[in-house]
Amino acid sequence: MPSPDASFSFDAVLFDLDGVLIDSEGLSGQVLLSLLGEHALPFTHEEFSRRAVGASFPVLFEGLERDFGWVRPNGIDARIDAGLAAALTSVPAIEGAADTLRALARRGVPFAVASNSRRDRLDLKLRASGLDVLLDGRSFDSSMVGGRGKPNPDLYAFAAASLGVDVTRCLVIEDSVPGATAGVSAGATVWGLLAGGHVHPNSALELERAGVQRTLRSHEELRTSLNLE
């Protein structure tokens, strides 16, 4: 990677993965909605999105147990794994995501992914989207911080430290309230990026309430805002 550009506003850029770099939230949601519907939890897509986007599966399931008295069925984890493995083999990168990563690399700006995804799923999605080559191992998951994933600040703080930068000098790009909360709590500057197929009409307002400083609608807009074009 070239030497860092001193004129760039941040020391590093930390990305969420699902819904920010790859358009996987809709695919994952279809798998989970189908399985939950079999067990008397017939959510609409928007209702489910509000609960699931940015949340780890344990947090999602804890909420369902708490709010609906749902009992986690035996064998559902294996069915989720099988469904996701099939659905995510062809997950697309969001339009312009690879261009953004290449533009950062040309400017010498460090970047990484920090995701609540389980490690094996994270690796699967990066390979399927073709972004693994651009990230070159710079992807971090909650197992690296003792399971304290988003909305806790630990994962973003760890990602920044792994890049050798202060998290308060980082820009975090997020699409979810848990992720935005994590970035804000870590002390980073947080921008929202709503370019995935899972976005609903209130997404921007929810991110604003979580503390994002601005919300963008495409990677092209992100690159323009960062003077990468």
Z-matrix of the N, CA and C atoms (Angstrom, degrees):
N
C 1 1.464
C 2 1.528 1 108.69
N 3 1.339 2 118.32 1 137.05
C 4 1.464 3 120.71 2 179.19
C 5 1.527 4 111.48 3 -61.09
N 6 1.337 5 115.39 4 165.70
C 7 1.468 6 119.44 5 176.92
C 8 1.523 7 109.90 6 -61.66
N 9 1.347 8 117.44 7 143.80
C 10 1.459 9 120.62 8 -178.89
C 11 1.524 10 112.47 9 -57.19
N 12 1.309 11 115.46 10 143.46
C 13 1.462 12 122.54 11 178.93
C 14 1.527 13 108.43 12 -84.84
N 15 1.327 14 116.47 13 113.65
C 16 1.470 15 120.70 14 -177.09
C 17 1.516 16 112.54 15 -64.53
N 18 1.333 17 117.95 16 -18.52
C 19 1.458 18 120.57 17 -178.71
C 20 1.528 19 112.38 18 -83.35
N 21 1.327 20 117.61 19 -10.84
C 22 1.460 21 120.81 20 -179.33
C 23 1.525 22 109.05 21 -73.18
N 24 1.332 23 116.20 22 143.72
C 25 1.465 24 120.92 23 -170.51
C 26 1.524 25 114.43 24 -73.95
N 27 1.345 26 117.61 25 -19.58
C 28 1.464 27 121.15 26 -175.72
C 29 1.527 28 109.62 27 -128.20
N 30 1.340 29 115.78 28 155.90
C 31 1.466 30 120.08 29 179.30
C 32 1.525 31 112.14 30 -81.94
N 33 1.334 32 117.42 31 -21.02
C 34 1.463 33 121.70 32 178.52
C 35 1.521 34 108.82 33 -163.81
N 36 1.335 35 116.00 34 159.91
C 37 1.460 36 122.29 35 175.46
C 38 1.522 37 108.11 36 -121.27
N 39 1.325 38 115.70 37 126.23
C 40 1.458 39 122.73 38 -179.18
C 41 1.523 40 109.10 39 -112.52
N 42 1.317 41 116.13 40 123.84
C 43 1.453 42 121.54 41 -176.01
C 44 1.522 43 111.68 42 -107.81
N 45 1.318 44 116.02 43 138.81
C 46 1.451 45 120.15 44 158.06
C 47 1.526 46 106.05 45 -67.41
N 48 1.336 47 116.91 46 164.16
C 49 1.466 48 119.24 47 -179.30
C 50 1.523 49 111.67 48 -101.03
N 51 1.337 50 116.58 49 -66.42
C 52 1.465 51 121.39 50 -173.72
C 53 1.522 52 110.87 51 -67.66
N 54 1.324 53 116.56 52 120.97
C 55 1.448 54 121.11 53 179.55
C 56 1.514 55 114.44 54 88.04
N 57 1.335 56 116.99 55 -10.25
C 58 1.466 57 121.51 56 178.69
C 59 1.525 58 110.88 57 -112.56
N 60 1.329 59 116.21 58 -48.42
C 61 1.463 60 120.43 59 177.24
C 62 1.525 61 112.58 60 -107.00
N 63 1.317 62 116.55 61 -30.28
C 64 1.470 63 119.84 62 177.93
C 65 1.526 64 109.64 63 -129.25
N 66 1.330 65 115.12 64 149.43
C 67 1.471 66 120.37 65 -175.59
C 68 1.524 67 109.63 66 -94.92
N 69 1.329 68 114.90 67 67.66
C 70 1.465 69 121.01 68 -172.69
C 71 1.515 70 114.05 69 -105.73
N 72 1.335 71 117.85 70 -16.21
C 73 1.469 72 119.31 71 -174.87
C 74 1.525 73 111.25 72 -59.19
N 75 1.330 74 116.61 73 -40.36
C 76 1.457 75 119.37 74 -179.68
C 77 1.514 76 112.25 75 -65.58
N 78 1.337 77 117.21 76 -41.15
C 79 1.463 78 121.36 77 179.04
C 80 1.527 79 110.96 78 -64.24
N 81 1.331 80 115.94 79 -47.08
C 82 1.467 81 119.76 80 178.64
C 83 1.524 82 110.75 81 -62.55
N 84 1.333 83 115.65 82 -40.55
C 85 1.453 84 120.02 83 -179.78
C 86 1.505 85 113.03 84 -62.77
N 87 1.328 86 117.39 85 -38.81
C 88 1.461 87 120.90 86 178.66
C 89 1.518 88 111.25 87 -62.18
N 90 1.327 89 116.67 88 -42.07
C 91 1.467 90 120.88 89 178.73
C 92 1.520 91 110.41 90 -62.72
N 93 1.336 92 116.79 91 -48.99
C 94 1.459 93 120.58 92 -176.74
C 95 1.525 94 112.11 93 -69.83
N 96 1.327 95 117.35 94 -41.06
C 97 1.466 96 120.06 95 178.75
C 98 1.518 97 111.33 96 -59.03
N 99 1.324 98 115.93 97 -42.15
C 100 1.453 99 120.21 98 179.93
C 101 1.529 100 111.36 99 -62.49
N 102 1.319 101 116.84 100 -45.27
C 103 1.453 102 120.27 101 -178.95
C 104 1.525 103 112.10 102 -69.29
N 105 1.341 104 117.20 103 -41.47
C 106 1.462 105 119.99 104 179.74
C 107 1.526 106 111.07 105 -67.39
N 108 1.335 107 116.43 106 -33.93
C 109 1.453 108 119.95 107 177.40
C 110 1.523 109 112.71 108 -62.58
N 111 1.312 110 116.64 109 -28.99
C 112 1.465 111 121.16 110 177.13
C 113 1.521 112 111.34 111 -70.42
N 114 1.327 113 116.14 112 -16.56
C 115 1.464 114 120.62 113 -175.88
C 116 1.529 115 111.47 114 -119.42
N 117 1.330 116 114.88 115 38.72
C 118 1.470 117 122.71 116 170.83
C 119 1.524 118 113.13 117 64.75
N 120 1.334 119 117.20 118 34.21
C 121 1.459 120 121.10 119 173.55
C 122 1.526 121 108.50 120 -128.38
N 123 1.345 122 116.04 121 71.98
C 124 1.472 123 120.30 122 -174.95
C 125 1.526 124 113.26 123 -83.60
N 126 1.323 125 117.31 124 75.90
C 127 1.464 126 121.38 125 179.17
C 128 1.530 127 110.71 126 -74.34
N 129 1.338 128 115.68 127 151.35
C 130 1.452 129 119.17 128 164.43
C 131 1.533 130 107.15 129 -76.50
N 132 1.332 131 116.48 130 165.76
C 133 1.457 132 120.02 131 -179.20
C 134 1.520 133 110.86 132 -61.01
N 135 1.351 134 117.62 133 -41.92
C 136 1.467 135 120.27 134 -178.00
C 137 1.520 136 110.98 135 -67.57
N 138 1.344 137 117.19 136 -41.97
C 139 1.464 138 120.36 137 178.85
C 140 1.528 139 110.62 138 -60.56
N 141 1.321 140 115.09 139 -43.65
C 142 1.457 141 119.37 140 -179.52
C 143 1.529 142 110.87 141 -66.73
N 144 1.328 143 115.90 142 -40.96
C 145 1.464 144 120.35 143 -179.16
C 146 1.522 145 111.09 144 -58.71
N 147 1.308 146 117.11 145 -40.81
C 148 1.461 147 120.72 146 -179.37
C 149 1.522 148 111.38 147 -60.22
N 150 1.324 149 116.68 148 -34.83
C 151 1.457 150 120.83 149 -178.88
C 152 1.528 151 113.12 150 -85.14
N 153 1.324 152 115.56 151 -36.56
C 154 1.457 153 119.11 152 -166.17
C 155 1.515 154 114.92 153 -95.09
N 156 1.337 155 118.66 154 -34.37
C 157 1.466 156 120.24 155 -173.28
C 158 1.525 157 110.29 156 -63.09
N 159 1.316 158 115.18 157 121.34
C 160 1.457 159 121.31 158 179.08
C 161 1.512 160 115.05 159 85.98
N 162 1.326 161 117.72 160 -8.48
C 163 1.463 162 120.62 161 -178.19
C 164 1.528 163 110.27 162 -95.18
N 165 1.317 164 116.54 163 144.40
C 166 1.457 165 119.81 164 172.09
C 167 1.521 166 108.65 165 -72.47
N 168 1.334 167 116.82 166 158.31
C 169 1.458 168 119.37 167 179.62
C 170 1.531 169 112.75 168 -60.39
N 171 1.340 170 119.44 169 -43.00
C 172 1.472 171 117.97 170 177.09
C 173 1.524 172 113.21 171 -57.00
N 174 1.345 173 116.71 172 -41.71
C 175 1.469 174 119.90 173 179.07
C 176 1.516 175 110.41 174 -66.49
N 177 1.331 176 117.26 175 -41.54
C 178 1.460 177 121.16 176 177.41
C 179 1.524 178 111.02 177 -59.47
N 180 1.314 179 116.87 178 -47.99
C 181 1.461 180 120.82 179 -177.41
C 182 1.524 181 111.73 180 -67.23
N 183 1.328 182 116.91 181 -37.51
C 184 1.472 183 119.78 182 176.96
C 185 1.524 184 110.56 183 -60.52
N 186 1.342 185 116.23 184 -39.72
C 187 1.461 186 119.68 185 178.53
C 188 1.514 187 112.37 186 -65.57
N 189 1.320 188 116.77 187 -39.81
C 190 1.462 189 120.25 188 179.05
C 191 1.528 190 110.63 189 -66.34
N 192 1.324 191 116.57 190 -39.50
C 193 1.466 192 120.00 191 178.19
C 194 1.529 193 110.65 192 -65.12
N 195 1.324 194 115.20 193 -41.75
C 196 1.476 195 120.29 194 -177.47
C 197 1.525 196 111.73 195 -70.34
N 198 1.328 197 117.16 196 -44.64
C 199 1.465 198 120.38 197 -170.97
C 200 1.525 199 113.86 198 -88.38
N 201 1.333 200 116.86 199 -24.20
C 202 1.468 201 119.29 200 -175.17
C 203 1.527 202 113.74 201 -124.23
N 204 1.330 203 116.95 202 -0.62
C 205 1.453 204 119.26 203 -176.86
C 206 1.518 205 112.31 204 66.41
N 207 1.325 206 115.38 205 23.58
C 208 1.462 207 120.79 206 -178.43
C 209 1.518 208 110.62 207 -69.30
N 210 1.314 209 116.31 208 136.09
C 211 1.459 210 121.64 209 176.94
C 212 1.522 211 107.96 210 -105.82
N 213 1.290 212 115.62 211 121.67
C 214 1.463 213 121.10 212 -176.97
C 215 1.521 214 110.62 213 -63.44
N 216 1.334 215 118.52 214 115.98
C 217 1.469 216 120.74 215 -175.19
C 218 1.528 217 112.38 216 -69.14
N 219 1.293 218 116.00 217 147.35
C 220 1.456 219 120.72 218 173.92
C 221 1.529 220 109.58 219 -61.81
N 222 1.300 221 115.54 220 135.88
C 223 1.457 222 119.81 221 175.60
C 224 1.513 223 115.40 222 86.61
N 225 1.347 224 117.57 223 -5.03
C 226 1.471 225 117.94 224 -175.92
C 227 1.529 226 111.69 225 -69.51
N 228 1.339 227 118.03 226 -30.67
C 229 1.466 228 119.76 227 179.51
C 230 1.521 229 111.14 228 -62.55
N 231 1.344 230 115.88 229 -42.23
C 232 1.468 231 120.01 230 179.93
C 233 1.527 232 110.61 231 -65.89
N 234 1.329 233 116.69 232 -36.56
C 235 1.469 234 119.90 233 179.08
C 236 1.532 235 110.68 234 -69.79
N 237 1.318 236 116.61 235 -38.18
C 238 1.470 237 120.02 236 175.97
C 239 1.527 238 110.19 237 -62.63
N 240 1.341 239 116.12 238 -46.50
C 241 1.463 240 120.18 239 179.65
C 242 1.520 241 110.71 240 -57.31
N 243 1.332 242 116.76 241 -45.47
C 244 1.467 243 120.72 242 -178.28
C 245 1.522 244 110.91 243 -66.09
N 246 1.324 245 116.63 244 -42.73
C 247 1.461 246 120.62 245 -179.69
C 248 1.517 247 112.52 246 -65.16
N 249 1.333 248 115.99 247 -42.95
C 250 1.460 249 119.64 248 179.65
C 251 1.517 250 111.90 249 -69.02
N 252 1.331 251 116.58 250 -39.13
C 253 1.461 252 119.70 251 179.59
C 254 1.526 253 110.53 252 -59.88
N 255 1.335 254 116.30 253 -39.01
C 256 1.467 255 120.17 254 179.25
C 257 1.532 256 110.96 255 -72.90
N 258 1.345 257 116.39 256 -42.16
C 259 1.471 258 120.17 257 -174.85
C 260 1.521 259 112.50 258 -71.77
N 261 1.316 260 117.00 259 -32.65
C 262 1.464 261 119.96 260 -170.36
C 263 1.526 262 113.77 261 -94.68
N 264 1.305 263 117.59 262 6.05
C 265 1.463 264 119.12 263 178.86
C 266 1.525 265 112.01 264 -70.91
N 267 1.318 266 116.95 265 -18.08
C 268 1.468 267 119.90 266 -179.01
C 269 1.528 268 111.67 267 -127.91
N 270 1.329 269 116.50 268 31.33
C 271 1.461 270 120.24 269 -176.61
C 272 1.531 271 109.79 270 -65.71
N 273 1.336 272 117.10 271 130.62
C 274 1.473 273 118.95 272 -178.01
C 275 1.524 274 112.76 273 -86.84
N 276 1.312 275 115.35 274 146.81
C 277 1.467 276 119.62 275 167.65
C 278 1.524 277 107.70 276 -69.87
N 279 1.332 278 116.53 277 144.24
C 280 1.463 279 120.60 278 176.13
C 281 1.527 280 108.59 279 -66.45
N 282 1.320 281 115.46 280 143.11
C 283 1.461 282 120.45 281 -176.88
C 284 1.534 283 111.26 282 -51.82
N 285 1.301 284 115.53 283 125.90
C 286 1.451 285 120.91 284 177.07
C 287 1.516 286 115.46 285 87.44
N 288 1.345 287 117.90 286 -6.36
C 289 1.469 288 119.88 287 -177.16
C 290 1.519 289 111.66 288 -62.62
N 291 1.331 290 116.96 289 -46.65
C 292 1.465 291 119.95 290 179.52
C 293 1.532 292 110.75 291 -62.74
N 294 1.330 293 116.66 292 -37.41
C 295 1.471 294 120.05 293 178.23
C 296 1.527 295 111.22 294 -62.53
N 297 1.331 296 116.12 295 -38.22
C 298 1.465 297 120.05 296 178.34
C 299 1.522 298 111.01 297 -63.86
N 300 1.329 299 116.82 298 -45.74
C 301 1.464 300 119.96 299 -179.56
C 302 1.531 301 110.61 300 -64.48
N 303 1.324 302 116.94 301 -40.95
C 304 1.473 303 119.57 302 178.59
C 305 1.527 304 111.03 303 -64.60
N 306 1.332 305 116.90 304 -38.91
C 307 1.466 306 120.37 305 -179.88
C 308 1.527 307 110.83 306 -65.44
N 309 1.336 308 117.10 307 -39.88
C 310 1.460 309 120.21 308 176.74
C 311 1.530 310 110.42 309 -64.06
N 312 1.327 311 116.42 310 -41.91
C 313 1.466 312 120.08 311 179.86
C 314 1.529 313 110.97 312 -62.32
N 315 1.333 314 116.20 313 -40.86
C 316 1.472 315 119.01 314 179.23
C 317 1.524 316 111.67 315 -62.83
N 318 1.337 317 116.70 316 -33.68
C 319 1.471 318 120.63 317 179.56
C 320 1.529 319 112.06 318 -83.53
N 321 1.324 320 117.10 319 -4.82
C 322 1.457 321 120.08 320 -179.10
C 323 1.510 322 114.10 321 75.17
N 324 1.339 323 116.96 322 23.22
C 325 1.464 324 121.43 323 -179.40
C 326 1.524 325 109.05 324 -91.60
N 327 1.339 326 119.46 325 120.71
C 328 1.460 327 121.24 326 177.95
C 329 1.532 328 111.03 327 -62.45
N 330 1.326 329 116.69 328 144.00
C 331 1.462 330 121.18 329 176.82
C 332 1.517 331 109.43 330 -148.20
N 333 1.327 332 114.86 331 157.98
C 334 1.460 333 120.66 332 -178.67
C 335 1.525 334 108.81 333 -158.07
N 336 1.332 335 114.67 334 169.50
C 337 1.459 336 122.65 335 173.78
C 338 1.519 337 108.76 336 -109.66
N 339 1.338 338 116.17 337 137.02
C 340 1.464 339 122.36 338 172.71
C 341 1.524 340 106.97 339 -126.75
N 342 1.327 341 116.86 340 114.36
C 343 1.466 342 120.87 341 -169.62
C 344 1.520 343 111.89 342 -132.66
N 345 1.340 344 115.26 343 146.24
C 346 1.457 345 120.86 344 172.68
C 347 1.524 346 112.45 345 -77.94
N 348 1.314 347 117.62 346 -5.82
C 349 1.464 348 120.24 347 -179.35
C 350 1.524 349 110.93 348 -61.98
N 351 1.325 350 115.32 349 145.65
C 352 1.455 351 120.47 350 172.53
C 353 1.530 352 109.03 351 -62.20
N 354 1.318 353 117.41 352 148.13
C 355 1.463 354 120.62 353 -171.06
C 356 1.522 355 113.58 354 -54.04
N 357 1.326 356 117.54 355 -45.39
C 358 1.461 357 118.96 356 -177.33
C 359 1.520 358 111.16 357 -66.47
N 360 1.335 359 117.20 358 -36.50
C 361 1.461 360 119.86 359 177.49
C 362 1.522 361 111.11 360 -70.96
N 363 1.315 362 116.89 361 -37.73
C 364 1.463 363 120.93 362 177.57
C 365 1.529 364 110.35 363 -59.70
N 366 1.317 365 116.75 364 -47.79
C 367 1.463 366 120.58 365 179.71
C 368 1.521 367 111.50 366 -63.84
N 369 1.350 368 116.63 367 -40.63
C 370 1.463 369 120.97 368 178.87
C 371 1.523 370 110.88 369 -59.97
N 372 1.330 371 116.58 370 -45.46
C 373 1.464 372 120.48 371 -177.22
C 374 1.535 373 111.73 372 -68.35
N 375 1.310 374 116.38 373 -38.22
C 376 1.462 375 118.83 374 178.79
C 377 1.529 376 111.05 375 -65.92
N 378 1.328 377 116.74 376 -41.81
C 379 1.468 378 119.62 377 178.65
C 380 1.523 379 110.90 378 -65.83
N 381 1.343 380 116.44 379 -45.06
C 382 1.462 381 120.26 380 -176.63
C 383 1.519 382 112.14 381 -63.89
N 384 1.324 383 116.78 382 -33.21
C 385 1.465 384 120.83 383 -179.02
C 386 1.525 385 112.86 384 -84.87
N 387 1.334 386 116.86 385 -14.70
C 388 1.455 387 121.10 386 -177.67
C 389 1.513 388 114.07 387 82.80
N 390 1.341 389 117.64 388 5.47
C 391 1.465 390 120.30 389 -177.81
C 392 1.525 391 112.73 390 -85.40
N 393 1.333 392 117.20 391 -10.00
C 394 1.460 393 119.90 392 -178.55
C 395 1.530 394 111.78 393 -59.81
N 396 1.329 395 116.43 394 -36.57
C 397 1.472 396 120.09 395 -178.93
C 398 1.530 397 110.49 396 -65.20
N 399 1.339 398 116.62 397 -39.87
C 400 1.469 399 120.31 398 -178.31
C 401 1.528 400 111.56 399 -71.86
N 402 1.330 401 116.80 400 -32.17
C 403 1.465 402 119.56 401 -178.00
C 404 1.527 403 112.08 402 -82.54
N 405 1.320 404 117.18 403 -25.71
C 406 1.464 405 121.69 404 173.46
C 407 1.529 406 112.56 405 50.85
N 408 1.343 407 115.72 406 47.17
C 409 1.459 408 120.38 407 176.25
C 410 1.512 409 115.67 408 86.49
N 411 1.326 410 117.68 409 -3.46
C 412 1.469 411 119.84 410 -177.93
C 413 1.527 412 110.28 411 -87.35
N 414 1.324 413 115.39 412 64.96
C 415 1.468 414 121.22 413 177.33
C 416 1.517 415 108.33 414 -134.49
N 417 1.329 416 115.87 415 134.03
C 418 1.457 417 121.82 416 -171.52
C 419 1.524 418 109.86 417 -127.03
N 420 1.327 419 115.86 418 140.71
C 421 1.472 420 121.05 419 -179.56
C 422 1.521 421 109.40 420 -128.22
N 423 1.334 422 115.28 421 170.34
C 424 1.465 423 119.57 422 -170.71
C 425 1.525 424 113.53 423 -67.84
N 426 1.338 425 117.90 424 -19.50
C 427 1.465 426 118.63 425 177.15
C 428 1.523 427 111.40 426 -63.63
N 429 1.323 428 116.98 427 -20.66
C 430 1.462 429 121.70 428 -179.79
C 431 1.520 430 112.66 429 -78.87
N 432 1.338 431 116.18 430 -10.77
C 433 1.471 432 120.65 431 179.09
C 434 1.528 433 109.87 432 -126.17
N 435 1.315 434 115.51 433 36.95
C 436 1.463 435 120.77 434 176.27
C 437 1.509 436 114.60 435 65.98
N 438 1.341 437 117.09 436 27.36
C 439 1.456 438 120.86 437 178.98
C 440 1.518 439 114.29 438 82.41
N 441 1.321 440 117.62 439 3.45
C 442 1.472 441 121.05 440 -178.60
C 443 1.527 442 109.36 441 -88.17
N 444 1.324 443 114.25 442 72.80
C 445 1.453 444 119.90 443 179.12
C 446 1.519 445 112.19 444 -80.14
N 447 1.310 446 115.32 445 -173.22
C 448 1.461 447 121.46 446 177.95
C 449 1.535 448 109.38 447 -59.50
N 450 1.335 449 118.65 448 141.05
C 451 1.473 450 129.89 449 15.78
C 452 1.527 451 115.66 450 -86.34
N 453 1.341 452 118.79 451 6.69
C 454 1.468 453 119.83 452 175.22
C 455 1.528 454 109.48 453 -68.19
N 456 1.317 455 118.16 454 152.66
C 457 1.469 456 121.43 455 -177.02
C 458 1.517 457 114.20 456 -79.50
N 459 1.330 458 117.65 457 -10.03
C 460 1.460 459 122.26 458 -168.55
C 461 1.529 460 113.86 459 -56.96
N 462 1.324 461 116.78 460 -41.86
C 463 1.464 462 119.74 461 -173.70
C 464 1.525 463 111.64 462 -67.00
N 465 1.318 464 117.46 463 -43.10
C 466 1.463 465 119.44 464 178.00
C 467 1.525 466 111.24 465 -68.92
N 468 1.315 467 117.11 466 -37.58
C 469 1.459 468 119.63 467 177.05
C 470 1.533 469 110.52 468 -63.28
N 471 1.324 470 116.71 469 -40.46
C 472 1.466 471 121.19 470 179.34
C 473 1.524 472 110.98 471 -66.80
N 474 1.333 473 116.91 472 -43.10
C 475 1.463 474 120.45 473 179.61
C 476 1.520 475 110.88 474 -60.69
N 477 1.328 476 116.24 475 -44.04
C 478 1.466 477 119.93 476 178.87
C 479 1.523 478 110.97 477 -61.83
N 480 1.326 479 116.12 478 -47.18
C 481 1.463 480 120.09 479 -179.82
C 482 1.526 481 111.00 480 -61.09
N 483 1.332 482 116.76 481 -36.88
C 484 1.461 483 120.40 482 179.37
C 485 1.520 484 111.90 483 -65.55
N 486 1.321 485 116.36 484 -27.76
C 487 1.466 486 120.85 485 176.07
C 488 1.527 487 112.12 486 -86.72
N 489 1.330 488 116.15 487 -5.42
C 490 1.452 489 120.39 488 178.99
C 491 1.510 490 113.87 489 79.71
N 492 1.336 491 117.50 490 27.12
C 493 1.467 492 120.71 491 -179.42
C 494 1.525 493 109.52 492 -127.71
N 495 1.324 494 115.34 493 161.85
C 496 1.458 495 122.58 494 176.74
C 497 1.529 496 108.05 495 -80.71
N 498 1.323 497 117.37 496 129.26
C 499 1.459 498 120.41 497 -176.83
C 500 1.525 499 111.82 498 -60.31
N 501 1.335 500 117.49 499 -27.26
C 502 1.468 501 119.54 500 179.59
C 503 1.525 502 111.79 501 -71.11
N 504 1.329 503 117.40 502 -11.15
C 505 1.458 504 122.16 503 176.67
C 506 1.533 505 111.23 504 -103.03
N 507 1.334 506 115.89 505 13.63
C 508 1.463 507 120.75 506 -177.90
C 509 1.527 508 111.70 507 -104.07
N 510 1.328 509 114.59 508 150.69
C 511 1.458 510 122.01 509 168.98
C 512 1.523 511 107.57 510 -102.64
N 513 1.322 512 116.78 511 125.98
C 514 1.464 513 123.12 512 176.35
C 515 1.523 514 108.44 513 -104.01
N 516 1.324 515 116.48 514 133.62
C 517 1.463 516 122.36 515 177.98
C 518 1.519 517 108.06 516 -111.36
N 519 1.330 518 116.74 517 118.60
C 520 1.465 519 121.95 518 -172.98
C 521 1.530 520 111.99 519 -135.58
N 522 1.335 521 114.70 520 159.79
C 523 1.465 522 120.46 521 176.61
C 524 1.519 523 112.09 522 -125.64
N 525 1.341 524 117.67 523 0.92
C 526 1.462 525 120.18 524 -174.16
C 527 1.519 526 111.31 525 -130.66
N 528 1.314 527 115.48 526 157.53
C 529 1.462 528 120.92 527 177.92
C 530 1.528 529 111.42 528 -65.44
N 531 1.358 530 119.84 529 -46.04
C 532 1.470 531 117.67 530 177.79
C 533 1.527 532 112.58 531 -59.27
N 534 1.329 533 116.75 532 -40.54
C 535 1.454 534 119.76 533 -179.93
C 536 1.511 535 112.52 534 -68.24
N 537 1.334 536 116.74 535 -43.04
C 538 1.461 537 120.35 536 177.68
C 539 1.523 538 110.92 537 -62.63
N 540 1.316 539 116.21 538 -40.79
C 541 1.464 540 120.74 539 178.02
C 542 1.515 541 110.69 540 -60.90
N 543 1.329 542 116.64 541 -41.01
C 544 1.467 543 120.94 542 178.89
C 545 1.519 544 111.08 543 -62.83
N 546 1.327 545 116.56 544 -45.65
C 547 1.458 546 119.96 545 -179.32
C 548 1.516 547 112.70 546 -64.62
N 549 1.323 548 116.18 547 -44.46
C 550 1.465 549 120.54 548 179.03
C 551 1.525 550 110.37 549 -62.70
N 552 1.332 551 116.45 550 -44.51
C 553 1.468 552 120.61 551 -179.07
C 554 1.522 553 111.97 552 -64.25
N 555 1.339 554 115.83 553 -30.32
C 556 1.471 555 119.89 554 178.48
C 557 1.525 556 111.97 555 -74.83
N 558 1.328 557 117.08 556 -16.06
C 559 1.451 558 121.28 557 -179.97
C 560 1.518 559 114.41 558 97.20
N 561 1.344 560 116.86 559 7.93
C 562 1.456 561 120.99 560 178.84
C 563 1.526 562 111.00 561 -81.67
N 564 1.328 563 116.06 562 163.53
C 565 1.463 564 121.41 563 166.64
C 566 1.522 565 107.24 564 -81.06
N 567 1.321 566 117.55 565 131.80
C 568 1.464 567 120.85 566 -175.60
C 569 1.519 568 110.56 567 -120.72
N 570 1.318 569 115.52 568 127.07
C 571 1.454 570 122.67 569 171.97
C 572 1.524 571 109.06 570 -114.32
N 573 1.311 572 115.70 571 145.02
C 574 1.453 573 120.58 572 174.76
C 575 1.521 574 110.62 573 -90.40
N 576 1.330 575 116.04 574 144.82
C 577 1.467 576 121.52 575 173.92
C 578 1.520 577 107.44 576 -131.61
N 579 1.325 578 115.88 577 112.89
C 580 1.466 579 121.62 578 -176.61
C 581 1.522 580 108.66 579 -112.48
N 582 1.325 581 115.50 580 77.86
C 583 1.459 582 121.33 581 -176.96
C 584 1.521 583 112.66 582 -119.16
N 585 1.335 584 117.69 583 -1.90
C 586 1.455 585 121.50 584 -177.67
C 587 1.510 586 112.58 585 -89.20
N 588 1.325 587 115.35 586 165.71
C 589 1.455 588 120.60 587 -178.40
C 590 1.507 589 114.67 588 -73.39
N 591 1.328 590 118.63 589 -8.13
C 592 1.460 591 122.67 590 -177.02
C 593 1.524 592 113.01 591 -89.21
N 594 1.312 593 118.36 592 -4.41
C 595 1.474 594 121.98 593 -173.66
C 596 1.529 595 110.55 594 -63.05
N 597 1.332 596 116.12 595 137.23
C 598 1.462 597 120.80 596 177.04
C 599 1.532 598 109.33 597 -117.79
N 600 1.343 599 118.62 598 168.97
C 601 1.474 600 120.73 599 -171.42
C 602 1.519 601 115.59 600 -57.86
N 603 1.330 602 117.98 601 -27.33
C 604 1.460 603 120.25 602 -177.06
C 605 1.527 604 113.44 603 -97.70
N 606 1.328 605 117.41 604 6.36
C 607 1.470 606 120.15 605 -175.12
C 608 1.517 607 112.34 606 -57.39
N 609 1.330 608 117.64 607 -46.50
C 610 1.466 609 120.94 608 -176.79
C 611 1.525 610 111.35 609 -63.31
N 612 1.328 611 116.86 610 -42.74
C 613 1.460 612 120.84 611 179.96
C 614 1.521 613 110.88 612 -64.46
N 615 1.327 614 117.00 613 -40.45
C 616 1.464 615 120.45 614 179.94
C 617 1.528 616 110.93 615 -64.80
N 618 1.327 617 116.74 616 -39.68
C 619 1.457 618 119.81 617 177.55
C 620 1.529 619 111.04 618 -66.50
N 621 1.315 620 116.47 619 -40.72
C 622 1.462 621 120.28 620 178.32
C 623 1.524 622 110.60 621 -59.42
N 624 1.324 623 116.29 622 -43.10
C 625 1.458 624 120.58 623 179.51
C 626 1.528 625 111.59 624 -65.36
N 627 1.345 626 116.23 625 -27.15
C 628 1.467 627 120.76 626 179.13
C 629 1.524 628 112.28 627 -80.97
N 630 1.341 629 116.91 628 -8.75
C 631 1.456 630 119.56 629 174.26
C 632 1.513 631 116.95 630 111.41
N 633 1.355 632 118.66 631 8.53
C 634 1.466 633 118.54 632 177.99
C 635 1.532 634 109.12 633 -68.92
N 636 1.315 635 115.65 634 146.59
C 637 1.468 636 119.97 635 -175.52
C 638 1.520 637 112.73 636 -87.93
N 639 1.323 638 117.28 637 -24.72
C 640 1.459 639 121.31 638 175.19
C 641 1.518 640 107.95 639 -159.27
N 642 1.324 641 115.83 640 156.81
C 643 1.460 642 120.95 641 -179.34
C 644 1.519 643 108.98 642 -126.66
N 645 1.331 644 115.19 643 129.66
C 646 1.455 645 122.85 644 -177.89
C 647 1.522 646 109.23 645 -113.78
N 648 1.345 647 115.05 646 162.41
C 649 1.461 648 119.44 647 -173.94
C 650 1.525 649 114.29 648 -115.51
N 651 1.333 650 117.12 649 -1.99
C 652 1.462 651 119.05 650 -179.30
C 653 1.520 652 109.30 651 -160.80
N 654 1.328 653 115.53 652 162.21
C 655 1.465 654 119.31 653 175.41
C 656 1.525 655 111.25 654 -69.47
N 657 1.305 656 116.28 655 -30.37
C 658 1.466 657 118.56 656 175.93
C 659 1.522 658 110.19 657 -61.33
N 660 1.326 659 116.19 658 -43.25
C 661 1.469 660 120.48 659 178.06
C 662 1.529 661 110.80 660 -65.62
N 663 1.327 662 116.18 661 -36.81
C 664 1.463 663 119.69 662 177.45
C 665 1.526 664 110.85 663 -63.47
N 666 1.321 665 117.14 664 -46.89
C 667 1.471 666 119.83 665 -179.87
C 668 1.532 667 111.45 666 -62.73
N 669 1.320 668 116.27 667 -38.50
C 670 1.465 669 119.49 668 177.50
C 671 1.526 670 110.96 669 -64.13
N 672 1.327 671 116.13 670 -42.12
C 673 1.466 672 120.66 671 -179.36
C 674 1.524 673 111.82 672 -65.12
N 675 1.331 674 116.33 673 -28.23
C 676 1.468 675 121.18 674 179.89
C 677 1.532 676 112.27 675 -96.09
N 678 1.339 677 116.37 676 6.66
C 679 1.471 678 121.25 677 -178.65
C 680 1.528 679 112.01 678 56.89
N 681 1.337 680 114.15 679 40.10
C 682 1.466 681 119.92 680 178.64
C 683 1.521 682 112.20 681 -97.79
N 684 1.318 683 117.55 682 -10.42
C 685 1.464 684 120.52 683 -178.16
C 686 1.527 685 110.41 684 -78.94
